[in-house]
């Protein structure tokens, strides 16, 4: 059996969906799994033994160049020559539903009431029903497994094997300490209101007194990382690294502390202890486990209309993060 999974973005959503792969392969060892993804997130999927082919698209390019649409349609149609028995749209957006339609005739995805862009459900032959405000990981697991007549329980998710993989080329092992615990800070995200203040990250690092490494992506995040490095003898800003390098350094760390954003969720995918700090986004996007903890601001979140002007994350006291971090580091 050949299936194609359409999950284009974003990084955290891709990671949350990937947990299903190990159980699909266990239940159907001979299944071929291809994954269609935005080019910028391809490295998240790379080296995973449960994925047979990673097929990239660049739909984001269409925003800048309308003619790129025809190039991308041609590319997706070429992928359809693989003759998939089933195409699963695990995204639930109109663009992903159209991508799925171009890939094959037998399509599955979320029902109209289970997604934000309900019109996408009209593109599917088989529809999966699950509340839009249900746990994000449960939603992904169900839409990827139910069309294959596989059940993935919450306990199975909790018992998962690490599912992010990387190669050792150009690693950053020289930044790791052999004498202190190694902590990764993820200081950025797509919205400023999702970012824990750099001053409070500084307080956390200076209280823990371990080897703290700052990962960054944008120039703005780089400036924050350098500011943190300049103001603490316990902090080092990492150089700019790709997603393979990020997976590698997180896999070798003792703890990750970060905002609700893709790189933070890598720790969960790697079974590395983590603290995810939430402000304007719902805390049930993740699984809380013995080693993967969350801290949420006091604001209430509407799953259907997130408030980008909710800066309540700035009110979370650093001592809450410090106490939880010490607990995890000493476990």
N, C-alpha and C positions, 0 to 999 in steps of 0.2 A: 504493500500500500504506500502511495506517495501523498504526502500532505504539504501544503504551504501555509505557513503562519504569517499573517500580515500584522505586524506590530512595528510601526514606523518610528515612533518616539513616545515619550521622552525617556531619558536614561533611567529614571526611577521606575517608570511603568514597564520598560523592557525587562529590568531586573526582576520586578515582581512577577512578571509573566514567566520568566525562565525557570522558576521553581518547578513548574509542571512537567518540564521535559524529562527529568529523570524517571518520573512515574509513568509517563507515556511510553518511554523506551522499555521500561521494565515489564509493562503489561503487553506491549507489542514489539518485541525485540527486532523484528524484521522491517519495521516501518521506516520509510525515508522521510525525514523532516527537513524541509527547506524553510528559511526565514527571510522575509522581505523587510528591509529596514532602511532608514535614512542613512546615507553614507557617513555622516558625522558620528553615528552611534555604532558603526559596524564593529569597532574594536571591543565593545562590550561583549559581543557574542563570540568573538574569535577564540579558537582553541577549545571550545566546548565539544566534548565527544558525542553529545546527544544531537548535535546539529550536523546534518550532512552537507548542506550548502547554504552559505550566507549570500543573499542576492540584494544588492544595494540599489537604492534609487536616490534621486536628488530633487525631491518635490519642492524643497525650500527655494531652489534656484528659480522657480517659476515666479516668485514674488518680485524678483529683480528683472527677469527676462521672460516675458510671456511666450516667446517662441520656444523656450525650453520645454514647454508642455508637450509638444509633439515628439521631442527627443525622448522624454520620459515614458510617454505612451508606447512608443516603439520598443523601448527597453523592456517594459512590463510584458508586452505581447510576446517578446522573444522568450521570456521566462515561462509563458504559458505553454510553450512547446514541450515542456517537461511532462505534460498530460497528468495533472494532479487529480487524484481521486476525490480529494476534499481540500477546500480552501477555507481556513478559519480566520475571520477578521477579529482579532483580539483587541482592536482599537476602538471601534464603534464611532468613527467619524465618517463624514461623507467622502473625504478623500481616500480613506482606507477602504471603504466599501466599494468605491469605484475601482480601486486597485485590485481588490478581490475579484470583482466582476471580470476584469480583463484577464485574470489568471486562470479562471476555470468556471465551469457551469454549476458544480455542486458546492454551494457555499453555506457557511454557518457563521453566526454572530449573535450579538445581543438583541433582545426583543426591543420593541419601540419604547417601552416604559423603563428600560434598564440602562439607557444611554442619554447623553446630553443632546446629541443630534439624532433625534428619533427617526428622521427620514432615511438614515443609513440602513435601518432594519429591513426596508423593502427590497434590499439587494440580496437577502439571505433566504435560502430554502428552509434551513433549520434555525430556529431562534431559541436562544438561551435566556431564561428568565432569572434575574437576580436583582435585588434592590440597588438602585444607583448609589445609595449612601451606605451600602454594605462594605465590609473590609475590602480594600483594594486588592490584596493578595488573593483573598477568597474569590473575588470576581474574576480575576485573571485565570485562576486555576480551574474554575467552573467552565468558562467559555472555551478553554482549550481542551478540556477533558470530556465534557458531556457529549459533544458531537461524535466522539470516538467511543462512547459507551464505557467510559472509565470514570471512576469516582475517586476524587482526591479529598481526603478528609483534613480537618484542621490539625489532627494529630500527625498526619503524614507530613504536613508542612512543617510542623514543629520538629519532626525527626529527620528533616532533609539533610542530604549530604551537601557540602559546599559545591556551588555550581558555576562559579566564575573562575576562569582559567587564564593563564598568561605565560609568555615565554620569558626567559631570564636575560634576554639581550638588553643591554644598556640599563641595567638595574641601578638603584640608588642606595645600595647597601652601605656605602660609606657614610650616609647620613644617620644610620641606625647606631644606637648605643648598646654596648655589651654590659654596661654597669648600671644603667637606669632603665626604667620602663620607657617604651616608645609609644608616644601618643600622637595621633594625627588630628589636626583641626581642619574642618571644612568650613570656611568662613563666608562663602558666597552662595548665591542662589539667583533665580530669575527675577525675583522681586526684592526690593530693598526692605520691605516690611517683613520679609521672612528671615532676615539676617539678624542674628544675635550680635549686640554691639561689640566692636573690637576691644573696647575698654574692659568689658566683662570677660572676653576670652583671655585677655591679659591677666586679669585677676585669677582666673582658673589656673593658668600655666604657672604663675608665680607662687600659688599656694601648693600645687602638686609637686613642684620642684623635680619634674622628670624631664626626659628628652622629648620636647614637643616640636613637631614638624608641621608646617603650614603648607597645604596644597592650595593652589590657585589656578584660575583659568583666564580671567580677563585682566586688563591693565589696572582697572580699579581694584580688583582683588589683590593683584601684585603689590600695589601701593600699601594696602592694608597689611599684607604679610610682612613687608619690609618695616613698616611702623612697629608692628608687634616684635619683630626681631630686634629692632633698635632699642626697645624698651624692656627687654627681658633677657637675662643671661641663659634662660632655659628654652628659648625659642629659636628655631632656624627656619627660614623660608626655603622651601624646596625650589629647584629650578623649574621651568616650564616643562611639563611632562605630558605624554600622550596617555590614552586610556589604558593601554597595556601596562605602562609604568605605574599608573595610579593603582591598578589592581594589585600589582606586585608589592608596592610599598605598604598598602593597607593589609595585605595578607600576612606581612611580617611584623605588624604592629601589635601592641598589647591592648590598645583601646583607641576608638575613633569617637570624636565629639564633633557634631556638626548640625547645621540647619537641615530642614526638611528639603533635601535636594538629592539628585541622582548619586553623586559620589558618596554621600553619607550612607545610602542604601546598599552600596557595595559591601560594607562591613557585614550586613545581614546575609548577603549572598555568599560571603566567604566564611561565615561562622566565626567572625571576629567580634569581641565585645564592643558595644557602641552605645552612645547616648544621642538620641535625635531630639533637637529642640524645636518645638512647634509654637507658632504664633497664630497666623491667620488661616492655617490649613488644618484639615481634620486629622486627629491623631490616629484614627483607625485606618490610615493608609499603610500602617505597618503591623507586624506581629511583635508584641512584647514578650520577651522570653527571659530566662534566667540571666542571659548575657546581653540581650538587646533591650535597652530601656528607653523610655521617653520622658520628656518634661514638657508640659503644655502650659501656656499662659492661661489667664483666667477668662479670656474672651470666649464667647460662644461662636461657633462656626456654622454657617449655612452651607451645606454640601452643594446646593444648587446655585449659590451665588456667593463666591468667595470675595471677601473685602480686602482689596489691595491697600487700603488706607488703614488697616488694622495693624498698628505698631505695638501691640501688647507684648510681643516677644521681648521688647526692651525692658519690660518691668520684671522679668524673671530674675531673681537675685542669683548672683554667681555662687553663693554658698550652697544652693541646691545642687548645682552642677558638680561642685567640688566634692560634696559628701557622696553623691552617687558614683562619681569617678573613683574615689578612694575605695568604696565598697567593691566595685568591679575589679580594680587593680589588685586588691588583696584577696579576692575570691580564690 
